[in-house]
Amino acid sequence: SSCFCHGCVCVVCARHCFAAPALESNLHPAMATEEHQAGNLTLIPIRAQLGPSMREFLSTCWEENRGYIVSIMLTSGVAAALTVAIAARHACLIRSAPISLLRMQYMRILWFAPVLGVSSFISLLCPRAYSLCKLLQLQSEALTLFFFGVILFILLAEESFMLCSAEARAAGDGVGATILRALRAGGKKKHFGVPPFGCCLRPLMSPHNLTPQHLMLARWFFQQYAVVVVLGSIFSAWCVLALELETWKVVVKVVGILQKISGFVAIYGLMILYVATHDLLENWRTTSKFVAIKVVVLLCTFQEMIMSIIMENVGPMQCIADIHEGIPEALMDVHRDHFWNMYLTSLESVIVAVLVMRAFPASEIRNLDHEQHLLLVHMDLERLAGEKAVNSEEDEEEDDSSATDEDSGAVQVAV
């Protein structure tokens, strides 16, 4: 017989129908263990994987530890509301500034803090929403890093024209050549000897000037993070529906590691630009901007590591133990780890909102004389890289021809 009568299709075979038991005991076929695949009807409860529902979590904590849940929700809710209020005030100030590409990027960056605060508060209300809220935070972080890279290129183009306007006008340089000219004016540096990957190799590097390929590579470093995060999230969601539980766990862990590596690569690209343009963009306070963007990311990275250790050594409160009754203790520690990480993130979002407001003030926004979009800068750098490659080939051909002429002349003299 088939399982269509129960409103779903059997995931094992027509002989073993798990649809009805799943509905009766709040179980989900996708949460089956390897024993399930062998024919055992032992299933893992859905709450053991996703955490308790909002009603179950709030009602249990309200009955058994009312002061605990009230204090947590009150402080996190106030933090989220305060974060949104700061960001809204910042947005009003930016809207009053002149319309420009810089204003557009500032407006995009300021919403990073509200996403952190609101999504963290929602996750505290409903622990099952942790994965979704974490996904929103990760994508917001990736986009914010990309927007910051775009801002650096906009400011770099403006300051480069201001510094080398006479030389660029005389030589007929475009935006790419002008940027390279301005960066060369600061002297040769060990541009790739920066954290998090190049600092250990810095003694082995030699100072050099940046080339068009270097700038395009730095741009690709901070842009790839947004692509990796989105594709990784989509792939993880597909694996939840298509793969067995144990395989899905491995895939999610691998995707998480790849996303962290991608995030560090994005930071590396931004550090290359930050160090190369530090003196040129000193008036724009790029240090405070970089700190405002990355402080919460670094905090969350180390916070998750520390919190997981604490949860393994500190026992849960009684209401938390009652909610997770009957599921493995290790899995309960995971849910507690998620809960407290989100709580701390909701408080940290206020700090991020204040830092962003001070690092990206509306008073900096003005009509730039040489405003250039990132894509236009990239196109000009790509053109310069192509011209350089062609010139290198022509120089090699000239060297070969001159060497041939010298050899023929030597032969004639010998004759």
Buried (B, 14 or more C-beta within 10 A) or exposed (E): EEBEEBEBEBBBEEEEBBBEEBEEEEBBBBBBBEEBEEEEEEBBBBBBBBBBBBEBBBBBBEEBBEEBBEEBBEEBBBBBBBBBEBBEEBBEBBEEBEEBBBBBBBBBBBBBBBBBBBBBBBBBEBBBBBBBBBBBBBBBBBBBBBBBBBBBBBBBBBBBBBBBEEBBEEEEBBBBBBBBBBBEEBEEBBBBBBEEBBEEEEEEEEEEBBBBBBBBBBBEBBBBBBEBBBEBBEEBEEBBEEBBBEEBEEBBEEBBEBBEEBBBBBBBBBBBBBBBBBEBBEEBBBEBBBEBBBBBBEBBEEBBEEBBEEBEEEEBBEBBEBBBEEBEEEBBBBBBBBBBBBBBBBBBBBBBBBBBBEBBBBEBBEEBEBBBBBEBBBBBBBBBBEEEEEEEEEEEEEEEEEEEEEEEEEEEEEE
